[in-house]
Amino acid sequence: MSATLEVSEAPATGIGAVYRDAFRLLCILVRGSVPLPEEEVSAEFDRVFEGEKRALAIDFWVRYPDYLADKLLDLHEEGEPSLLDEVRRIFDEDEPSVRLVKMVRWRHGAYEDLQTSLAVLSYRGLVRPMRKALPSGRPRYDYHIGPAAEALLTESFTNQPALTWYDRQTALATRVAKSKAGSVLKNEHYEVPEYASTPYGSVIPSIRERVMRRYRKAVAENVG
């Protein structure tokens, strides 16, 4: 393997899906990271993404562009009109169909084991998983990130410009997530009726048609 992840823009299966998922996760961890405390900084790692649950919550919005569009419309209604253009792009490029990577609802919502992706990233020295004890006594899994991760993404976007979609989409998803904890973001997922009513063990359904209607209404109101 080269230093870069072999990611294809075609629908991935098998080994291709492994690298696609790892690349998507790396984008999320880099985009959603914050500087490490000075005493924890090393030559290899200078930033941290806090919380596995938070990573999974953001990952859901990247994998389900229609749910992301729904949250962007929330921000639009809160006073960010420019986000209508992002929602338009999501539907113009048919992302809820061509970019969808389905997830199954389990007891605590949408979930997929990150261990395979983390193994790929940590093997290359791009991410260092860490277990942190919280004041409550419960553990939280954090991920240290460093210059190598950012360099790989920059190289990947330069060599394969189509992959910049992941950067743009994770930027939007982390904008939606803000600095909220993973448990708060998971609760926001459950505010969507179609998500909340999905039976355990079933694939979470699309909300494309409902969000499109909401988008068209927002456009009409914006013009008016």
C-alpha positions in Angstrom: 0.0 0.0 0.0 1.1 3.6 -0.7 0.9 6.2 2.0 -2.5 7.3 0.6 -5.8 5.4 1.1 -7.0 3.8 -2.1 -10.5 5.4 -2.2 -12.7 5.1 -5.3 -15.7 7.3 -6.1 -17.6 4.3 -7.4 -19.9 2.4 -5.0 -17.6 0.5 -2.8 -17.9 -3.2 -1.8 -15.6 -5.5 0.0 -12.1 -4.1 0.5 -13.1 -0.9 -1.3 -15.8 -0.3 1.3 -13.1 -0.7 4.0 -11.0 2.1 2.6 -14.0 4.3 1.8 -15.2 4.0 5.4 -11.8 4.7 6.8 -11.3 7.7 4.6 -14.7 9.1 5.6 -13.9 8.6 9.3 -10.5 10.3 8.9 -12.3 13.3 7.4 -14.7 13.4 10.3 -11.9 13.1 12.9 -9.8 15.8 11.3 -12.7 18.2 10.7 -14.1 17.7 14.2 -10.9 17.8 16.2 -9.6 20.5 18.6 -6.1 21.3 19.8 -4.7 18.9 22.4 -3.7 20.5 25.7 -0.1 21.6 25.4 1.2 19.0 27.8 -0.2 16.2 25.6 1.1 17.4 22.3 3.8 15.3 20.6 5.5 15.4 17.3 3.0 12.9 15.9 -0.2 14.2 17.4 -1.4 17.7 18.2 -5.2 17.5 18.0 -8.0 15.3 19.5 -11.4 14.3 18.4 -13.5 13.7 21.5 -15.9 10.8 21.7 -16.8 7.7 19.7 -20.5 8.5 20.1 -19.9 11.9 18.6 -18.0 10.4 15.7 -20.9 8.0 15.0 -23.5 10.8 15.2 -21.6 12.9 12.7 -20.9 9.9 10.5 -24.7 9.3 10.3 -25.3 12.7 8.7 -22.5 12.2 6.2 -23.9 8.8 5.2 -27.5 10.1 5.0 -27.4 13.3 3.0 -31.2 13.8 3.3 -31.0 13.8 7.1 -28.1 16.3 6.8 -30.2 18.5 4.6 -33.0 18.4 7.2 -30.5 19.7 9.8 -29.2 22.4 7.4 -32.7 23.6 7.0 -33.0 23.9 10.8 -29.9 26.2 10.7 -31.4 28.1 7.8 -34.5 28.8 9.9 -32.2 30.0 12.7 -30.7 32.6 10.5 -28.2 31.1 8.1 -29.8 31.7 4.7 -26.7 30.7 2.7 -27.3 27.0 3.7 -30.2 26.8 1.2 -27.6 26.6 -1.5 -26.0 23.6 0.2 -29.4 21.9 0.5 -30.1 22.6 -3.2 -26.7 21.0 -4.1 -27.5 17.9 -2.1 -30.7 17.3 -4.1 -29.4 18.6 -7.5 -26.6 16.0 -7.2 -29.0 13.3 -6.1 -26.9 12.7 -3.0 -29.6 10.9 -1.0 -29.4 8.2 -3.6 -25.9 8.1 -4.9 -24.1 8.9 -1.7 -26.3 6.9 0.7 -24.4 4.4 2.9 -27.1 2.7 4.9 -27.1 2.1 8.6 -29.1 -0.2 10.9 -30.8 1.0 14.0 -29.8 -0.8 17.1 -30.7 -0.2 20.7 -28.9 3.1 21.0 -29.6 4.2 17.4 -27.6 4.1 14.2 -24.4 2.2 14.9 -21.5 0.7 13.1 -18.4 -0.7 14.7 -15.5 1.7 13.9 -12.7 -0.8 14.8 -11.9 -1.8 11.2 -11.6 1.8 10.0 -9.6 2.7 13.1 -7.3 -0.3 12.5 -6.6 1.0 9.0 -5.9 4.5 10.2 -3.9 3.6 13.3 -1.7 1.1 11.3 -0.6 4.1 9.1 0.0 6.3 12.1 -2.8 8.6 11.2 -4.9 8.2 14.3 -4.2 7.1 17.9 -7.3 5.8 19.8 -7.3 6.7 23.4 -9.5 5.7 26.4 -10.2 8.5 28.8 -11.8 8.2 32.2 -14.5 10.9 32.8 -15.3 12.4 36.2 -18.4 10.2 36.3 -16.2 7.2 36.1 -17.4 6.2 32.7 -14.9 5.8 29.8 -14.8 7.9 26.7 -12.9 7.0 23.6 -11.0 9.8 22.0 -8.8 10.0 18.9 -5.5 11.8 18.6 -4.8 13.3 15.2 -1.6 14.9 13.8 0.0 16.5 10.8 0.2 13.1 8.9 -3.5 12.9 8.8 -4.0 16.4 7.5 -1.2 15.8 4.9 -2.8 12.6 3.7 -6.1 14.4 3.2 -4.5 17.3 1.3 -2.6 14.9 -0.9 -5.8 12.8 -1.6 -7.9 15.9 -2.5 -5.1 17.0 -4.8 -4.7 13.7 -6.5 -8.4 12.8 -6.6 -10.4 16.1 -6.6 -13.7 14.1 -6.6 -12.8 13.1 -3.0 -13.3 16.8 -1.9 -17.0 15.8 -1.5 -16.0 14.1 1.7 -14.3 17.2 3.0 -17.3 19.4 2.1 -19.8 17.0 3.6 -18.0 16.5 6.8 -17.6 20.3 7.1 -21.3 20.6 6.9 -22.0 17.8 9.3 -19.5 19.2 11.9 -21.2 22.6 11.4 -24.5 21.0 12.3 -22.9 19.2 15.3 -21.2 22.3 16.6 -19.4 21.4 19.9 -22.3 19.3 21.2 -21.6 16.0 23.0 -22.3 12.7 21.2 -25.3 11.9 23.5 -26.9 15.3 22.6 -26.4 14.6 18.9 -27.9 11.1 19.2 -30.9 12.7 20.8 -31.2 15.0 17.8 -31.3 11.9 15.6 -34.3 10.6 17.6 -36.2 13.9 17.0 -36.8 12.7 13.4 -39.9 10.5 13.5 -38.8 8.2 10.7 -35.6 7.5 12.6 -37.2 7.1 16.0 -39.8 4.7 14.7 -37.4 2.4 12.8 -37.6 -1.1 14.4 -34.4 -2.5 16.0 -32.3 -4.4 13.4 -33.9 -2.5 10.5 -32.3 -0.1 8.0 -33.0 3.5 8.8 -35.2 4.8 6.0 -34.8 7.8 3.7 -36.6 11.1 4.4 -35.8 12.5 1.0 -39.3 13.4 -0.1 -40.3 15.1 3.1 -37.1 17.2 3.2 -37.5 18.1 -0.5 -41.0 19.5 0.3 -39.5 21.4 3.2 -36.7 22.8 1.0 -39.2 23.9 -1.7 -41.2 25.7 0.9 -38.1 27.4 2.3 -37.1 28.6 -1.2 -40.6 30.0 -1.8 -40.6 31.8 1.5 -37.1 33.1 0.8 -38.2 34.5 -2.6 -41.3 36.0 -1.1 
